[in-house]
Amino acid sequence: PPPPPMGGAPPPPPPPGNAPALPSGGGRPAGFLSEIQMGKSLKKTTTKDSSAAAVAGRVLG
């Protein structure tokens, strides 16, 4: 398509309702969202940081 004319108004946004619908729930239990909204605590996790250099802190030579 040709480029829009310089200084003109931008084209109008597409009409709502033509976006693909996301699947509701996503395989989660029905009360999952309500539990989060009520402040249910999340599972504790352990972070393993592997971004440090392999030779950090070692004396080379």
C-alpha positions in Angstrom: 0.0 0.0 0.0 1.1 3.6 -0.6 2.5 5.5 2.4 0.0 7.8 4.2 0.1 11.5 3.2 2.4 13.7 5.2 0.7 15.8 7.9 -2.6 13.9 7.6 -4.5 12.4 10.5 -3.5 8.9 11.6 -5.8 6.1 10.4 -8.6 5.1 12.8 -8.1 2.2 15.1 -9.6 -1.2 14.0 -13.1 -1.8 15.3 -13.3 -3.7 18.6 -14.4 -7.3 18.6 -12.2 -8.8 15.9 -9.3 -9.7 18.2 -8.8 -13.5 18.7 -10.5 -14.6 21.9 -8.2 -16.1 24.6 -9.3 -19.4 26.1 -10.9 -18.8 29.4 -9.4 -20.5 32.4 -6.3 -21.7 30.7 -6.6 -25.1 32.4 -6.5 -23.6 35.9 -9.0 -24.6 38.6 -12.1 -22.5 38.8 -11.3 -20.8 42.1 -7.7 -20.0 41.2 -8.2 -16.3 40.4 -10.5 -15.7 43.4 -7.9 -17.3 45.7 -5.2 -14.9 44.4 -7.5 -11.9 44.8 -8.3 -13.0 48.4 -4.5 -13.0 49.2 -3.7 -16.7 49.2 0.0 -17.1 49.7 2.1 -18.5 46.8 4.4 -21.4 46.9 8.0 -20.7 48.1 10.6 -21.1 45.4 14.4 -21.3 45.3 16.2 -19.1 42.9 19.3 -20.5 41.2 21.4 -17.7 39.7 23.6 -19.1 36.9 24.3 -15.7 35.4 27.7 -15.2 37.3 30.9 -16.0 35.4 32.3 -19.5 36.0 35.7 -18.1 37.1 34.4 -15.3 39.3 36.6 -14.9 42.4 39.3 -17.4 41.3 42.9 -16.7 40.9 44.1 -17.4 37.4 47.6 -18.4 36.6 
